[in-house]
Amino acid sequence: MKGVKVKFKDAQKAKELLNLNKLFTPYQIIKEKEHIIFPIKNLSKVKKIIKNAEIVEKKFTKIEKSGNLRTELGKKLTEKENEFLKTSYDVVGTIAILEIEKEIEKKERILAETLMKINSRIKTVLKKASSFGGVFRTRKLEFLAGEDTKETIHRENGVSIKINVETVYFSSRLSTERKRISELVKPDEKVLVMFSGAGPYVCVIAKKTKAKEVVGVEINPEGHKYAMENLLLNKIRNARLYLGDVKEVVPKLNEKFDRILMPLPRSACDFLDTALSVSKKGTVIHFYDFLKEEEIPQKAVEKIENACKRNKVNCKILNWIKCGQYTQRGFRICVDFEVV
């Protein structure tokens, strides 16, 4: 079967062109050391839309069609039980994390096994046993089916993130936000990532931009340990990681930064003074917050302006964006502002 071979750096653009022109076939792509090979149809059209396309002959694996969770469960759940079924779930690497209501806990094993059946990439299924909490922002997870592990390697934005989903906070749903931030980073910037966890922001920015250096600070020893591993895993050399409280570590660095990330929506406002203390004229700060619909973005802007007034600096609001929903009317937002 014919395929088009492109370098990793050109893969996203090629994928968009192929998708736009409906040239994909129901077969899995092939990843090589430095290239990706897309299975294709209409060879002549591919050559027209992708300049210097390298066409190769490969044996591709057919993608099996699968149903959704509710459909596949069929008669395994009663009509009443179906009312309590939540079909959305989080996927981190090869691990799926389900939220299961008490009313259908007796069927949780069936749910987990069915999920692995319809999604072959999932090797482990866990269920939420608590909400995120504590200084480390972690939650308890219970094993349901598959490989009995809570550690996996998650791939996004061209980087690999090794993570224990129970001992370290991580949200795969923020992949798009991490990509957005990385696209704002300019060449030779020095970037500070507060609350850096296992290093997803650090790795994406250090690997995918021309930042001079990325500095991460994380209070959770487990998060710091995985972040150190992830620098090695992604062969990153333009990053430094520190273990400790942001309020204690950052002032001791005695450095100024061109860009500062504050991805701790629950209490980032408590760290604005610290961020401003290591900023300079022109520094861009990405401030995250949890707000209700009617508070967006005014309440976050007020927190920023009050902190700037306290620290006797001026600021300019550049942008704000919703980057997640945590309740029916509650959102995670990010306000981008510049110190002027």
Buried (B, 14 or more C-beta within 10 A) or exposed (E): EBBBBBEEEBBEEBBEBBEEBEBBBEBEBBEEEEBBBBBBBBEEBBBEBBEEBEBEEBEBEEBEEEEEBEEBBEEEBEEEBEEBBEEEBBBBBBBBBBEBEEEBEEBBEBBBBBBBEBBEEBBBBBBBEEEEEEEBBBBEBBBBBBEEBBBBEBEBBBBBBBBBBBBBBBBBBBBEBBBBBBEBBEEEBBBBBBBBBBBBBBBBBBBBBEBEBBBBBBBBEBBBBBBBBBBEBBEBEBBEBBBBBBBEBBEEBEEBBBBBBBBBBBEBBEBBEBBBEBBEEEBBBBBBBBBEEEBBBEBBBEBBBEBBEEBEBEBEBEEBBBBBEEEEEBBBBBBBBBBE
